[in-house]
Amino acid sequence: MGSTAGPATLTSKAAPAPRPRSAPPVARLRSRRRHSVARPRRSLLLTSLTGLVVVYSLLPLVWLVISATKTQKGLASSFGLWFAGDFALWDNITETFTYDDGVFTRWLLNTLLYVVLGAGGATVLAVLGGYALAKFAFPGKRAVFAVVIGAVAVPGTALAIPTFLMFSEMGLTNTPWAVIIPSLISPFGLYLMWVFATEAIPTELMEAARMDGAGELRIFFQVCVPQLAPGMVTVLLFTMVHTWNNYFLPLIMIKDPDWYPLPLGLSAWNAQAATAGGQPVFHLVITGSLITILPLIAAFLLLQRYWQSGLAAGSVKE
């Protein structure tokens, strides 16, 4: 009796077997799949705001392209966001380059000169200065940092008059150097390269190159410059756009129309209508503006892969 009661008692008091978990409902699985990382949840408000920003950004460009196909008479007699009866884009382009003895071509070459020497030189100086500030220690480094930050905060228009007075004393006004030399200084580009070089170039890599017997110039050109390429492209794009669209500095520095850049030259054409006996050439101003932005668009399209590779660098942990 006793021997049979024990096992029976143990059996009756044994814990029940765990029930198998029921599978999640199909609706829950679909909801998780719908809101996964691969298929993020959509927001109607965010999509609407993004659409408004896109329209706001592209609407002036659409108006510019459409208006460049119109004649001077068609600009005043047609709706701004639709084509006129006559398509005159090619005639407008030809007239833009031949009007006033082809001065538009001269303005275009002047702008290229200012960009190549000014923006290119600013990029080189920013790369050299940013690399030195990021990877070398020297007395007064904190003071240099404070000066750079202060220079970034000062607007360029606040320095225009002192710059004009200084260049006037040196006899450089009304010359290309009055535009090129101030364009060589880019505090924002220097600060950007300083920050980028600090993160993009490992100090251990430079130390390994020194242990292998490489000099500082060889380390910079063969080891560091490839790492700095995305930052260099970014600075080049910023300085190029700033120099290409620079209007106020040439306005106060240059009086000879033969040295005008494109923004200042197109402004002079636009002002013809307000002068006594002046001929309005608004169709040429619009066509010239369209031609002016084409090199900037081409530069962004050609250099965007270097820029995007720099933005993605370091985002994946190996």
Disulfide bonds with the S-S distance in Angstrom:
none
